[in-house]
Amino acid sequence: MNERTMLIEEENICIQENLVYEKPKTLLDTPMHYCPGCAHGVVHRLLAEAIDELGIQEDTIGVAPVGCSVFAYNYLDIDMQEAAHGRASAVATGIKRVLPDKYVFSYQGDGDLAAIGTGETLHTCNRGENILIVFINNGIYGMTGGQMAPTTLEGMKTTTTPFGRNVSLMGHPLKITDLIAQLPGVYYATRVAVNTPGNVRKAKKAILKSFQYQKEKKGLCFIEVVSNCPSNWKMTPLESNKWLEENMFPFYPLGDLKSPDGKSIKAAKGE
Amino acid sequence: MKELKLMKGNEALAEAAIRSGCDAYFGYPITPQSEVLEYLSTYAEQRTGMLVLQAESEVAAINMIYGAGGTGKRVMISSSSPGISLMQEGISYIACAEIPCVIVNVVRGGPGLGTIQPSQGDYFQAVKGGGHGDYKLIVLAPSTVQEMADFVPRAFELAFKYRNPVMILTDGALGQMMEKVELFEPIPRKTNIEPWATVGKPKTRERNILTSLHIEPDKMEQINLHLQAKYKTIQGNEIEYETYKCDDADVILTAYGLVARICKKSADLAREKGIKVGVFRPITLFPFPYKQLSKLSGKIKGILDVEMNAGQMVEDVRLAVEGKIPVEFHGRMGGIVPAPDEILQKIVRMDFFREEKFAGELI
């Protein structure tokens, strides 16, 4: 194939009927600041796809946390608020209570949601606020440079647990999704991942379902995305995905922890 | 028709919130302001559809204010000193993101858990920033139950005029005491959508982002310069103060809130004894009436500043008079309210007063 035919073929690929993949309308062109291999970009895209497919861009308000996804509002073409560390679900509560017919979601990391914001998380879930909480759990504080998070696994090395997390000193990793799944205000709690195409599709389905439930005013939907952090885990993206499967999934098993059809809870029991 | 009622300060304030067309209130119980949350929980929803939500903490409540206020609605929160301390982080974010809201501090004695009795110990916190970074609240200080009501719609007006949080700084005595109140006509709830509000992005405009994060120093400095310019405008436009018998006064008492009221009585007692005492009462604590007080200080022998704290507003009084005349201070703490004759005794014992030999026969 000479250079000329290659060019022609590329042009053909770009014509509308040949497209198999395009940027969701709700995802902006801004280059992302996330590290190579990080899950945030994929989850942002899934949110944008879901918002596009449901046609709710004009009615969706997002809340960004403090942490790596602090700049989430730079990438999504929707109205957004930036919350203080840990308070995103309280901010989302404020928005939703005065605009009950809009779609509201918060997007939070493990330090934000399960350490400094535990109180807000539990009570927002317990009140059954009709919002979606997207929870990125990569077992580490990414933005501040790889310190221990509430979800850091036992024995896992971080900059503040250089000899591995010693649970007798630092407590146990917190399975907050298992905890909130017990609350009557929570309608749907699930744990997904975006490390393989199959898992990406499941994660997207969870987001679509959650917005649908929000439309039906069913109560709180909670999606934990068990994620990697290649930079702070000090691994290549591929290594980090392998580590994710071998270490994170056994402790944070994927699946529904609470689902409206009652078929949940395999994951909750850790089976 | 004018509606007259006998009400507690906290109730008058809550009633005024409903009548101001407030859209949402978030709160958490704390003495001596729990009546605000209780009154609103009882009456607000059925009267105007106003949302009232008891949060799990003051921290959550102020962040609910951030969220709801960010939709451009009229939102209010109230607490007392320890609770307001917990809110400082949120207030700093709100000030930077320029979210209009009304924050009420029914001050009690501190530091720490302190006492549930009245105090003015939170002046610095309210007026000089409170949380981190360079920001200002507009601070209104009522001195009667009537003003507890009247300052609520005023506070909403200022909050939206400047996209700035407004604090009503009152105290446990004003919150708890009952007085006659003339209630204003109800103001309808808001229907207009603020152009900056996050309500969902229509195709006709760019997305609205409410944030206090600007990681590039150049941008963050611009944000700061914008805020400082706004505060300067507020300083130029919104100063309110009250003078009482200042025209012929030799001595002026400076005080705000409840204490200003007590000082008026002290001034009357002093005048009975032939001492010409007036009262200068800042109503807006930020913006502080520096120029007005400075002008007045040219005509008098000295100032006695009276507060229910260890001396906080007195620093602004001294900044205003720039050393031209003596400024002395009398303060009570820990929930003690100074009595009118106690202040009078202080007046006649002031150093500058004795030097002038005003009071020889009076002591």
Chai-1 contact restraints between the chains, C-beta under 6 A:
chainA,res_idxA,chainB,res_idxB,connection_type,confidence,min_distance_angstrom,max_distance_angstrom,comment,restraint_id
A,E58,B,G200,contact,1.0,0.0,6.0,A-B,restraint_1
A,E58,B,K201,contact,1.0,0.0,6.0,A-B,restraint_2
A,E58,B,P202,contact,1.0,0.0,6.0,A-B,restraint_3
A,D59,B,G200,contact,1.0,0.0,6.0,A-B,restraint_4
A,I61,B,T198,contact,1.0,0.0,6.0,A-B,restraint_5
A,Y73,B,I209,contact,1.0,0.0,6.0,A-B,restraint_6
A,D77,B,R207,contact,1.0,0.0,6.0,A-B,restraint_7
A,I78,B,K201,contact,1.0,0.0,6.0,A-B,restraint_8
A,I78,B,R207,contact,1.0,0.0,6.0,A-B,restraint_9
A,D79,B,T198,contact,1.0,0.0,6.0,A-B,restraint_10
A,D79,B,G200,contact,1.0,0.0,6.0,A-B,restraint_11
A,D79,B,K201,contact,1.0,0.0,6.0,A-B,restraint_12
A,D79,B,R207,contact,1.0,0.0,6.0,A-B,restraint_13
A,D79,B,N208,contact,1.0,0.0,6.0,A-B,restraint_14
A,M80,B,I209,contact,1.0,0.0,6.0,A-B,restraint_15
A,Q81,B,G70,contact,1.0,0.0,6.0,A-B,restraint_16
A,Q81,B,T198,contact,1.0,0.0,6.0,A-B,restraint_17
A,Q81,B,L210,contact,1.0,0.0,6.0,A-B,restraint_18
A,E82,B,T211,contact,1.0,0.0,6.0,A-B,restraint_19
A,E82,B,L213,contact,1.0,0.0,6.0,A-B,restraint_20
A,A84,B,E89,contact,1.0,0.0,6.0,A-B,restraint_21
A,A84,B,Y93,contact,1.0,0.0,6.0,A-B,restraint_22
A,R87,B,N63,contact,1.0,0.0,6.0,A-B,restraint_23
A,A90,B,A60,contact,1.0,0.0,6.0,A-B,restraint_24
A,A90,B,N63,contact,1.0,0.0,6.0,A-B,restraint_25
A,A90,B,M64,contact,1.0,0.0,6.0,A-B,restraint_26
A,V91,B,N63,contact,1.0,0.0,6.0,A-B,restraint_27
A,V91,B,Y66,contact,1.0,0.0,6.0,A-B,restraint_28
A,V91,B,G67,contact,1.0,0.0,6.0,A-B,restraint_29
A,T93,B,M64,contact,1.0,0.0,6.0,A-B,restraint_30
A,G94,B,M64,contact,1.0,0.0,6.0,A-B,restraint_31
A,G94,B,G67,contact,1.0,0.0,6.0,A-B,restraint_32
A,G94,B,A68,contact,1.0,0.0,6.0,A-B,restraint_33
A,I95,B,G67,contact,1.0,0.0,6.0,A-B,restraint_34
A,I95,B,T71,contact,1.0,0.0,6.0,A-B,restraint_35
A,R97,B,L51,contact,1.0,0.0,6.0,A-B,restraint_36
A,V98,B,D23,contact,1.0,0.0,6.0,A-B,restraint_37
A,V98,B,A24,contact,1.0,0.0,6.0,A-B,restraint_38
A,V98,B,A68,contact,1.0,0.0,6.0,A-B,restraint_39
A,V98,B,T71,contact,1.0,0.0,6.0,A-B,restraint_40
A,V98,B,K73,contact,1.0,0.0,6.0,A-B,restraint_41
A,L99,B,T71,contact,1.0,0.0,6.0,A-B,restraint_42
A,K102,B,G200,contact,1.0,0.0,6.0,A-B,restraint_43
A,E120,B,A60,contact,1.0,0.0,6.0,A-B,restraint_44
A,H123,B,E56,contact,1.0,0.0,6.0,A-B,restraint_45
